[in-house]
Amino acid sequence: MRMSDKITMRPVEALIPYGRKAAAHSKAQVAQIAGSIREFGFTNPVPDDGENEIIAGQGRVLAARKLGMVEVPCIELAHLTPTSAGRRSSAPR
């Protein structure tokens, strides 16, 4: 399967930050990301765990909200373990 076959559009409001490790982004960082999205488009899909929880890309999602986007491209990586997804805890949600 090609990577592009795994990219789907998901509603911004349905995406959930990863609670135990969500990166904090300043207003300036979000504005910078929003400017990049405005200029170049959404070039990097948001990885999620298959249940709409963001694995990485919280700043992109915040920027999409700032821009009034309804959907963003996402790539489901449900096959990753918490450790391989970069999460520190493998405790159940």
N, C-alpha and C positions, 0 to 999 in steps of 0.2 A: 504494500500500500504506500502510495506517495504521501509525503508529509502534508501537502496541500489538501489531500482528501480528508485529513483529520481536523482541519480548521473549520470552525463553525462560528456563526454570529450568536452571541448570547446577550440578553438584556443586561445593561449595566447594573440596574437595581437588583438583579438576581444574584450578582456576584458577592461573595462573602469574604472579607479579609481573614487571613489565617490568624486567629486570635492569639496564639502563643508566640508568634514571631513576626507579626505584621510590622513592616518598617515604617517609621515615622518620617513624614515628608513635610518640610516647611512650605509655607504658602509660595515662597520664591521658587522652590524646586518644582512644585506642581505647576506654577505659571510657566516655567521654562519647558517642562515636558509638554504642556498644552501648546506652547508656541511651536515646538517641534512637530507635534501631531498636525497642527494647522498648516504648517509649511510643507511637510513631507508626507503626510497621511499616517495612518496607523500601520507601521511597517513591522511590528513585532507582536505577534499574538500573545495573549495572556494565558499562561499555563494554569489549568485548574485540575482539581482532583476527581472530576466526574460527578461531583455533588455540588458544583458551583463555588467551592472554596478555592480562593486564589492561592496558588503555590508561589508565584512571583509576579511582580508587575502591579502592585498596589498603587504606585505612583501614576502608572498609565491609566488605571481605572479612575483615580481621583481627577486626573487631567481630563479624561473623557467626560466625567460628570460636569466639570467646570465649563467644558465646551458645549454642554447640552446634548451630547451624543446619547442615543437611546440604546444602541447595541455596539459591542466591540468584538473584534475577532478573538477567539479563544481556541486553545488546543488542549484537549483532554488528555491528561497524563495519569489516568487512574491506575495504571500498572505500577507506578512508582511507590516504593515504601516511604514512610515518613523520613527515614534516614537518607535514602537516595534522592528525595525531593529537597534535601537541604534543611529539613526540620530537625530540631534537636531532640524532640521527644517522640517516642512511638506509642505513647499512651492513647487509648481510644478517646474519641471525641465525646 
